[in-house]
């Protein structure tokens, strides 16, 4: 009985072995070096699927975060609001774009923008991952990065366009940043720039961005709504059942928000899966909350009985729909580069990209055993940096933010992925996701928020590597990570941390420089004296 029961599995294993041998001996297998890296075709497919499951959340999360900027939507998209049946409609003002105003025209524009950004995110991830696998032959997946997208949406453009830079100009900044990094990568300066930043500031930046994302996930507009505004303490515990739709202020029912408690359940599901090392952990909690929120007629529904809710439900019922990007692609404008805020944003994106992508690539190479063991370099490094920079240029052209290498690539590497076939498998999965826009568009904020909080939690792990025992290193690191969420600005945290670092180290640098100059002068003086001593006896000999 046992032999008969195991026969189908044995045949399946034999078939898998035959496929792996055939692919390994083919031109494809030799190009991707399957035998040299001790991998197989089916192992690479499983690794790619594991990587996609762990990072698929970025499709809906990135679209939701970037839509918070308002995208190309402005007051011109708002519909006039009638005051009563006898008075003409009032022309829309800037207040129509405020969160909670629920202007029908503006909300429809946001819905179109989110649909475009879902596609833009998937296309950027697909193209970047495919190029990484094909040209660099590395099992690393790319997609628009968390952290950079938050800086784009909440600091550069601002919540619904309230920031110092317009959406079109911000896209131009992202494209220019990608072009600059492409040039830096082409001449080999990218890794050198990463080493110039003090190590503890680099680590603190990762922690600060994690806190920034967690704070975003706890708010109402892009999260579970646990914290909100307070006139006395700036922020306070909310999760209210009755909220002012315009200001977001709590009107009553603290900790009684149905969507908050549903999001909390999703948080626990995802956290439990992460603790048990379940593949695709970030998806399960989000999936549970999303499916429950699709049920109409409940207090947590994504589709309330309103014009906007009815339109959203009608689109949701399509399930499969290939959406063409219409409002975000090619919306770049270089006309705003005369303002200083634009150049500050460019420098910040350059800095974050140096730390994020470069650090992640080296970490993944070390984890997968690709490094050469000497200088820490790895095979395919040069092409990998070029692919990353080129993907950012493409992403900006589609209307999205900076592309980065995902730390979730460890899931595929852990599954045995060692070649570019893993990344190409990830690209194929993102291609398939392009046809399910109606489902991805219907993921509510209280399903996304827990993922942001947990991504922030995972970014905390590097805090232990900061040199807290040395106050000259620990204080700048603390300032960096504290100011990012408290000022709601990644740039402010970076600038403040570097400023404090310089202030605490300038005396040591000056003393060290003075010592080097003094030693050089003493050495020169001794050389002159020695030369003079040799000339004296020689002159006496001549006499």
C-alpha positions in Angstrom: 0.0 0.0 0.0 2.8 2.4 0.9 4.6 1.9 -2.4 1.4 2.4 -4.3 0.5 5.5 -2.3 3.9 7.0 -2.9 4.0 6.1 -6.6 2.3 9.3 -7.9 4.6 11.4 -5.8 7.6 9.5 -7.0 6.5 10.0 -10.6 6.0 13.7 -9.9 9.5 13.9 -8.4 11.0 12.1 -11.4 9.2 14.5 -13.8 10.5 17.4 -11.9 14.0 16.0 -12.0 13.8 15.5 -15.7 12.6 19.1 -16.3 15.4 20.5 -14.1 18.0 18.5 -16.0 16.6 19.6 -19.4 16.6 23.2 -18.4 20.0 23.1 -16.7 21.5 21.7 -19.9 19.8 24.1 -22.2 20.9 27.6 -23.3 18.7 29.1 -20.6 20.2 27.0 -17.9 23.7 27.9 -18.9 22.9 31.6 -19.2 21.5 31.7 -15.7 24.2 29.4 -14.3 21.8 27.0 -12.6 24.4 24.3 -12.1 27.2 26.7 -11.1 25.0 28.2 -8.4 23.6 24.8 -7.3 20.0 25.6 -8.1 17.3 24.2 -10.3 14.5 25.5 -12.5 11.6 24.4 -10.2 13.4 25.7 -7.2 13.8 29.1 -8.8 10.0 29.1 -9.6 9.1 28.4 -6.0 11.5 31.0 -4.8 10.0 33.6 -7.2 6.5 32.8 -6.0 7.6 33.1 -2.3 9.1 36.5 -3.0 6.0 37.7 -4.8 3.7 36.6 -2.0 5.8 38.5 0.6 5.8 41.8 -1.4 2.5 41.7 -3.3 1.1 44.1 -0.7 3.0 46.9 -2.4 0.6 47.0 -5.3 -2.3 48.3 -3.2 -0.2 50.0 -0.5 1.9 52.1 -2.9 -1.2 53.1 -4.9 -3.0 54.1 -1.7 0.0 56.1 -0.3 0.6 58.0 -3.5 -3.1 58.7 -4.0 -3.0 60.5 -0.7 -1.0 63.2 -2.5 -4.0 63.8 -4.7 -1.9 63.0 -7.8 -2.9 65.2 -10.7 -6.3 65.9 -9.1 -6.9 69.6 -8.3 -9.8 72.0 -7.5 -10.7 71.9 -11.2 -11.8 68.3 -10.8 -14.3 69.3 -8.0 -18.0 69.5 -8.9 -20.0 72.6 -7.9 -22.0 72.1 -4.7 -25.6 73.4 -4.7 -26.6 75.2 -1.5 -30.3 74.6 -2.1 -32.8 74.1 -4.9 -33.4 77.8 -5.5 -29.8 79.1 -5.4 -27.2 78.4 -8.1 -24.4 76.0 -7.4 -21.4 77.4 -5.5 -18.1 77.3 -7.4 -15.8 74.8 -5.7 -13.0 76.2 -3.6 -9.8 74.6 -2.1 -11.8 73.1 0.7 -13.2 70.6 -1.8 -9.9 68.7 -1.8 -9.7 68.3 2.0 -9.9 64.8 3.3 -13.5 64.1 4.3 -15.1 66.7 2.0 -16.2 63.9 -0.3 -16.7 66.1 -3.3 -18.0 63.7 -6.0 -15.9 65.1 -8.8 -12.7 65.1 -6.7 -13.4 61.6 -5.3 -13.9 60.3 -8.9 -10.6 61.8 -9.9 -8.9 60.1 -6.9 -10.4 56.8 -7.9 -9.1 57.1 -11.4 -5.7 58.1 -10.1 -5.6 55.1 -7.7 -6.4 52.8 -10.6 -3.6 54.3 -12.6 -1.2 54.0 -9.8 -2.1 50.3 -9.2 -1.1 49.6 -12.8 2.0 51.9 -12.6 3.2 50.1 -9.5 2.7 46.6 -11.0 4.4 47.7 -14.3 7.4 49.3 -12.6 7.8 46.2 -10.4 7.4 43.9 -13.4 9.9 45.7 -15.5 12.5 46.2 -12.8 12.4 42.6 -11.6 12.6 41.3 -15.1 15.6 43.4 -16.0 17.3 42.5 -12.7 16.9 38.8 -13.5 17.8 39.0 -17.2 20.8 41.4 -17.1 22.2 41.0 -13.5 21.2 37.4 -13.0 20.3 38.0 -9.3 17.3 36.8 -7.4 16.4 40.3 -6.3 12.9 41.8 -6.8 12.3 45.5 -7.4 9.2 47.7 -6.8 8.4 51.3 -5.7 9.8 51.5 -2.2 8.1 52.1 1.1 9.6 55.2 2.7 10.4 56.9 -0.5 6.7 56.8 -1.5 5.8 58.2 1.9 8.3 61.1 1.5 6.9 61.7 -2.0 3.3 61.8 -0.9 3.4 63.5 2.5 6.5 65.7 2.3 7.0 66.6 -1.3 3.5 66.9 -2.7 1.8 66.9 0.7 -1.6 65.4 1.7 -3.9 66.2 -1.2 -1.5 68.7 -2.7 -0.8 70.7 0.5 3.0 70.4 0.3 5.6 72.7 -1.3 5.9 70.8 -4.6 3.3 69.9 -7.2 2.7 66.4 -8.3 4.1 66.9 -11.8 7.2 68.6 -10.5 7.7 65.8 -7.9 7.6 63.2 -10.7 10.3 65.2 -12.5 12.4 65.2 -9.4 12.1 61.4 -9.1 13.1 61.0 -12.8 16.1 63.3 -12.4 17.1 61.4 -9.3 17.0 58.2 -11.3 19.1 59.7 -14.1 21.7 61.0 -11.6 21.9 57.6 -10.0 22.2 55.9 -13.4 25.2 58.2 -14.1 26.7 57.6 -10.7 26.3 53.8 -11.1 27.8 53.9 -14.6 31.0 55.5 -13.3 31.1 53.4 -10.1 30.5 56.2 -7.5 27.3 54.8 -6.0 28.9 52.4 -3.5 31.5 55.0 -2.6 28.7 57.6 -1.7 27.1 55.0 0.6 30.3 54.6 2.5 30.6 58.4 3.1 27.5 58.6 5.3 28.3 57.9 9.0 27.2 54.3 9.8 25.1 55.2 12.8 23.2 57.9 10.8 22.5 55.3 8.1 21.1 52.9 10.7 19.1 55.6 12.4 17.6 56.6 9.0 16.2 53.2 8.5 14.7 53.2 12.0 13.3 56.7 11.6 11.6 55.7 8.3 10.1 52.7 10.0 8.6 54.9 12.7 7.4 57.3 10.0 5.6 54.5 8.3 4.1 53.1 11.5 2.8 56.6 12.5 1.2 56.8 9.0 -0.4 53.4 9.4 -1.9 54.4 12.7 -3.6 57.5 11.3 -7.1 57.5 9.8 -6.4 58.7 6.2 -4.0 55.8 5.4 -4.4 53.4 8.3 -6.5 52.1 11.2 -7.3 55.5 12.7 -5.9 54.7 16.2 -4.3 58.2 16.6 -5.7 61.6 15.7 -5.4 65.3 16.3 -5.8 66.9 19.7 -5.8 70.6 20.5 -3.9 70.1 23.8 -1.5 67.3 23.1 -1.2 67.5 19.3 -2.0 63.8 18.9 -4.1 61.4 21.0 -5.8 58.1 21.0 -8.9 58.1 18.9 -10.4 55.2 16.9 -13.7 57.1 17.2 -17.0 55.9 15.9 -18.0 59.6 15.2 -15.5 61.7 13.3 -15.6 65.1 11.7 -15.2 64.2 8.0 -13.4 67.4 7.2 -11.0 67.9 10.1 -10.7 64.3 11.3 -11.4 65.4 14.9 -13.0 62.9 17.2 -16.7 63.8 18.0 -17.4 60.8 20.3 -17.1 57.1 20.7 -13.4 56.8 21.5 -12.0 53.3 20.7 -15.4 52.3 19.2 -14.6 52.5 15.6 -15.6 49.2 13.8 -13.0 49.6 11.1 -10.3 50.0 13.7 -11.2 46.8 15.5 -11.3 45.0 12.1 -7.9 46.4 11.3 -6.6 45.3 14.7 -7.7 41.7 13.9 -5.9 41.9 10.6 -2.8 43.2 12.4 -2.8 40.2 14.8 -3.2 37.8 11.9 -0.3 39.2 10.0 1.9 39.5 13.1 1.2 35.9 14.1 2.1 34.7 10.6 5.3 36.7 10.7 6.2 35.2 14.1 5.6 31.7 12.7 7.7 32.6 9.6 4.7 31.9 7.2 5.4 32.8 3.6 3.3 35.6 2.4 2.6 36.8 5.9 1.9 40.4 4.9 -0.9 39.2 2.6 -3.0 37.1 4.9 -4.1 39.8 7.4 -4.7 42.3 4.6 -6.7 39.7 2.7 -8.9 38.9 5.7 -9.7 42.5 6.4 -10.3 43.3 2.7 -12.7 40.4 2.1 -14.8 41.4 5.2 -14.8 45.0 4.1 -16.3 43.9 0.7 -19.6 42.9 2.3 -22.1 45.6 1.8 -24.6 46.7 4.5 -22.1 46.5 7.4 -20.4 49.1 9.5 -17.1 48.2 8.0 -18.0 48.1 4.3 -15.8 49.6 1.7 -18.9 50.3 -0.4 -21.4 52.4 1.6 -24.7 53.3 0.1 -23.5 56.6 -1.4 -22.8 57.7 -5.0 -19.1 57.1 -4.5 -19.7 53.8 -2.8 -22.0 52.6 -5.5 -19.6 53.6 -8.3 -16.8 51.7 -6.4 -18.9 48.6 -6.1 -19.9 48.7 -9.7 -16.2 48.7 -10.7 -15.4 46.1 -8.1 -17.9 43.6 -9.6 -15.9 43.5 -12.9 -13.2 41.5 -11.0 -11.0 41.3 -14.1 -10.2 44.4 -16.0 -7.1 45.6 -17.8 -6.8 49.3 -16.9 -4.9 51.7 -19.1 -3.0 54.5 -17.4 -4.6 57.8 -18.4 -4.0 60.4 -15.7 -0.5 59.8 -14.2 1.8 58.7 -17.1 4.0 61.3 -18.5 2.7 64.0 -16.2 6.2 65.5 -15.6 7.0 69.2 -15.3 10.5 70.6 -14.9 9.2 74.2 -14.6 9.4 74.3 -10.8 13.1 73.6 -10.4 13.8 77.3 -9.6 12.6 76.7 -6.1 14.9 75.6 -3.3 12.4 73.0 -2.0 12.8 71.0 -5.2 16.6 70.7 -4.9 16.2 69.8 -1.2 13.8 67.0 -2.2 16.2 65.8 -4.9 19.1 65.6 -2.4 16.9 63.8 0.1 15.8 61.2 -2.5 19.4 60.7 -3.5 20.4 60.2 0.1 17.6 57.8 0.9 18.2 55.8 -2.3 21.9 55.5 -1.5 21.1 54.1 1.9 18.1 52.0 1.0 18.9 50.3 -2.3 22.6 50.1 -2.0 22.4 48.7 1.6 19.7 46.3 0.7 21.6 44.9 -2.3 24.8 44.3 -0.3 22.7 42.7 2.5 20.9 40.4 0.1 24.2 39.5 -1.6 25.7 38.6 1.8 22.6 36.6 2.8 22.6 34.6 -0.5 26.4 34.0 -0.4 27.1 36.0 -3.6 29.8 38.3 -2.2 33.4 37.7 -3.1 34.5 37.8 0.5 37.2 40.5 0.0 35.7 43.9 -0.7 32.1 42.8 -0.2 31.3 43.1 -3.9 29.2 40.6 -5.7 28.8 39.2 -9.2 26.4 41.4 -11.3 26.8 44.4 -8.9 27.4 46.9 -11.7 24.4 45.8 -13.8 22.2 45.6 -10.7 22.8 49.3 -9.9 22.1 50.3 -13.5 18.9 48.3 -13.5 17.7 49.9 -10.2 18.4 53.4 -11.5 16.7 52.8 -14.8 13.7 51.3 -13.1 13.3 54.6 -11.1 13.3 56.6 -14.4 10.5 54.3 -15.8 8.5 54.5 -12.6 8.6 58.3 -12.7 7.4 58.2 -16.3 4.4 56.1 -15.2 3.5 58.5 -12.3 5.0 56.5 -9.4 7.9 57.1 -6.9 11.4 55.7 -6.6 12.0 52.0 -7.2 14.2 50.0 -4.8 15.4 46.5 -4.2 13.1 44.8 -1.7 14.3 43.2 1.5 11.5 40.6 0.9 13.8 39.1 -1.6 15.2 37.1 1.4 12.0 35.0 1.2 13.0 33.7 -2.3 16.7 33.4 -1.4 15.6 31.4 1.7 13.6 29.1 -0.6 16.8 28.4 -2.6 16.6 31.1 -5.3 20.1 31.8 -6.5 19.7 33.1 -10.1 17.8 35.7 -12.1 15.1 33.2 -12.8 13.7 34.0 -9.4 13.3 37.7 -10.3 11.8 36.8 -13.7 9.2 34.7 -11.9 8.4 37.6 -9.7 8.0 39.8 -12.8 5.6 37.2 -14.3 3.4 37.3 -11.2 3.3 41.1 -11.3 2.2 40.8 -15.0 -0.7 38.6 -14.0 -1.7 41.2 -11.3 -2.3 43.8 -14.0 -5.6 42.1 -14.9 -7.1 42.3 -11.4 -7.3 46.0 -10.9 -10.9 46.1 -9.6 -9.9 43.8 -6.7 -6.7 45.6 -5.9 -8.5 49.0 -6.1 -10.9 47.9 -3.4 -8.4 47.4 -0.5 -9.5 49.7 2.3 -7.1 51.9 4.4 -7.8 49.9 7.6 -6.4 46.8 5.7 -3.3 48.7 4.5 -2.5 50.4 7.9 -1.5 47.2 9.8 1.0 46.4 7.0 2.6 49.8 7.3 2.9 49.4 11.1 4.5 45.9 10.7 6.8 47.1 7.9 7.9 49.8 10.4 8.4 47.2 13.1 10.6 45.1 10.8 12.8 48.2 10.2 13.5 48.5 13.9 15.8 45.6 14.0 18.9 47.6 12.9 18.5 49.9 16.0 20.5 47.3 18.0 23.6 48.0 15.8 23.7 51.7 16.7 26.6 52.6 19.1 24.4 53.8 21.9 27.3 53.7 24.3 29.1 56.5 22.5 27.0 59.7 23.0 28.7 61.4 20.0 27.2 58.6 17.9 24.0 57.8 19.8 22.7 61.4 20.1 22.7 62.2 16.3 21.2 58.8 15.7 18.4 59.5 18.1 17.7 62.9 16.7 17.5 61.4 13.2 15.0 58.7 14.1 12.9 60.9 16.5 12.4 63.9 14.2 11.2 61.9 11.2 7.8 60.9 12.7 7.5 63.8 15.1 8.0 66.4 12.3 6.4 64.1 9.8 9.4 64.7 7.5 12.1 62.3 6.5 14.2 65.2 5.2 14.1 67.1 8.6 15.3 64.0 10.4 18.2 63.5 8.1 19.3 67.1 8.1 19.0 67.4 11.9 20.9 64.2 12.5 23.8 65.2 10.2 23.8 68.7 11.8 24.1 67.3 15.3 26.7 64.8 14.2 28.9 67.6 12.7 28.4 69.7 15.8 29.5 66.9 18.2 32.5 65.9 16.1 33.9 69.2 14.7 36.3 69.7 17.7 37.7 66.1 17.3 38.1 66.7 13.6 39.8 70.1 14.1 42.1 68.6 16.7 42.9 65.7 14.5 43.6 68.0 11.6 45.7 70.3 13.7 47.7 67.3 14.9 48.3 66.1 11.3 49.4 69.6 10.3 51.7 70.0 13.3 53.3 66.6 12.7 53.9 67.5 9.0 55.5 70.8 10.1 57.7 69.0 12.7 58.7 66.4 10.1 59.6 69.1 7.6 61.6 71.0 10.3 63.5 67.9 11.1 64.3 67.3 7.5 65.6 70.9 7.1 67.7 70.6 10.3 69.1 67.2 9.1 70.0 68.7 5.7 71.7 71.7 7.4 73.7 69.3 9.6 74.9 67.4 6.6 75.9 70.6 4.8 78.0 71.9 7.8 80.6 69.1 7.9 80.8 69.0 4.2 81.7 72.7 4.0 84.4 72.2 6.7 85.9 69.4 4.6 86.1 71.7 1.6 87.9 74.4 3.7 
